[in-house]
Amino acid sequence: MWIWRIIGFLFLGIGAVGLFLPVMPTTIFWIVAALAFARSDHTWRDWIYGRPGIGPQVQLFIERGALTRQSKLAALGGMMLASFVSLALLWRTPLVLAITFGLVAIGALFVLTRPDH
């Protein structure tokens, strides 16, 4: 399954950027990478799981669909920050702002409905 391996490396690379740029998320991209590697190369999936700090959260989400309270707070905080930035930049375009807030609300609802670990 070479296509899954390519997808895995693509998302692993995008997520790695987030390790150096604080505005870029890492976890969500590494979740996608781990899911792709689960279909193609278990060694790389296990490598992601073994990364200190982020690997256990990725494994927890993939295997149990759960998030730690700290992960939920970080995700919701990031969404709030994105909402404030969107408001500052898009206040003259109410339709785009409404769509943005709607998508953030959907993301927040998803995070809040994940089981706690």
Secondary structure, DSSP 4 states (H G I P E B T S, - for coil): -HHHHHHHHHHHHHHHHTTT-TTS-SHHHHHHHHHHHHTT-HHHHHHHHTSTTTHHHHHHHHHH--B-HHHHHHHHHHHHHHHHHHHHHHTT-HHHHHHHHHHHHHHHHHHHHSPB-
